[in-house]
Structure formats: C-alpha cells, structure tokens
Amino acid sequence: QVQLVESGGRLVQAGGSLSLSCAASGRTFSAYAMGWFRQAPGKEREFVAAISRLGYTTYYADSVKGRFTISRDNAKNTVTLQMNSLKPEDTALYYCAASKENTSPLPTMPGRYDYWGQGTQVTVSS
C-alpha cells in the first residue's frame, strides 16, 4: 500500500514556473513507476509525465514536452514535477500516481496506476 500526498499547486501567471511535489509513504517507493496526471473541469484525466522506478527513464505528453521535468528521490520518497513556461491550458487538478508495472514504455493510461493522491490545483492566469 502506498499513500501519496501532492503539494505545491497555486495560482501563477502565464510564462511562470511551478514545482509540484508528491510525498509517498511506505518503504517500497522504489518498486513503483510514478506518474503525474491532470484533469481540467469537464475533461478526462490526462497523462502528463512518468518516471521509471530508479529514475533512469522518463516519458512526457507532447503537450508538456520541453516545458515540464519529472524527477524522483527514492531516498526521500518523493517525486517532483517542475513546470516551466506555464500556459493557461495547463490549468488543472494535478495528481500523482504510482504503478506496480515494470514496463517499457512507461504506462500512460490512468487504469495502469494503482495508487493515487488527492490532487493539487494549478491555475495559470493569462
């Protein structure tokens, strides 16, 4: 069992930067691939970024590639999403998720993730 708690969401102006953090409980954090997803009002939850168990492999949605960076610290049980050059269309509730799968490529579908946080709100003003 893994419990995930996101933090760092807030209101930011377009073009700005924001760092989201996800803290995980448990001693087996490195056994999970980690992902970030987001959901805007009236839209489906969409994949943002994922990172492999040891952090050697990352994968990004086309919409954030080159602007967002996912990283993890297995010693601290945390995963971070650094978001730069933010756009109003990045506004959403951002979720951290953990997947038991050890696959290549990394999982991008919500159904392939086993544990979820409660989300942190990111609002980008124009």
N, C-alpha and C positions, 0 to 999 in steps of 0.2 A: 504494500500500500504506500502510495506517495501522496502527500498533501502539498499543494502548490499555492503560493501567495504572490500575486503581482503587485508592483508598486511603480510609481514614477509618472503616471499619467497626469496631464494637466492641460490647461489652455495655453496654446503657443501660436505665435504669428507665422504666417506662411514664410517659408525660407529659413525658419529657425530649426533648432535641433532639440532632441529629447532623448533621454536614455531610460528605457524600461528595464526593470529588474524582476526576476522571478526567483523566489526562495523556495527550496524544496526540503521537505522533511525526510527522514529515513536515512539509512546507511548505504543504500544501494543506488544512489543517484547516478553513478557512472554506468549502471546497467540499462539506462534508458536513453534513447534518442529524444531530443527535445525540440519542440516546435513553438512558433508563435502564429496565432491566427487572429483575425479581426472580423468584427461584424458591425456594419452600419445599420441604422434603423431601416427596416423594410427590406433588408438584403440578407442573403445567405452568408453563413460564416465562410470566410475565405482564408486560404493558406497565405502566410507571409514569408516565413523563413523556417529552416530546420537545421539542426546540427547533430552530428553523429555522437556516439557515446563518449568517445575520447576527444572529440572536438576537431578531428582531422578533416572532416568533410562537412561542407555547408551547402545549402541549396536555397534559392530565393525565387519568389514570384517575380515575373517580368516587371510588374508594376513598381517594385521597390529595388530592383537590382541596381547597384551602383550608388544607392542612397542609404540603404539600411545595412547594418552589420550585426550578425548574431555571433555570440561568443559564450563560453561557459567556463566555470571554475569548479572543477569537481572536488577540490579540497574545501570549498566554501558552500557547495551545493547550490550554486546559483547559475542562472542563465540570463544574459543581458541582450537587449535589442537596442542598438544605437541607431537612432533615426536622424538623418540629416536632410537638408533641403526639403523640409516638410511642405506638403501641399494640402489645400482644403479637402481634397478627396481622400486623404489619409485619415480623416476624422472617423473614429470608430471606437468600439469597445475592444480592447486588445486582450487576448487570452494566451496564457502559457499552457502547454500541454506536454505530457510525457508518453512515449510509445515504447512498448516492450520489443517491437520489431527491430531486427538487426538486418536491414535490407539495404541494397543499393539498386536504384537510387533511394534516397530518404523518403519516408512516407509524407504525402501531401494532403491526403484525404482525412477529414476530421474523424471518420469512423475507424481509422487505424491508430488512433491515440487512445490510451487507456485512462488517463487521469487529466483533469482539467482544474485550473484555478477559477476564481470568481470574476476575473477581468479587471482591467483598469482603463478608465476613459481618457482618450486622447482627442482633443478638439483643436483643429487648426483653423485659425481665422484668416480671412483674405484681406 
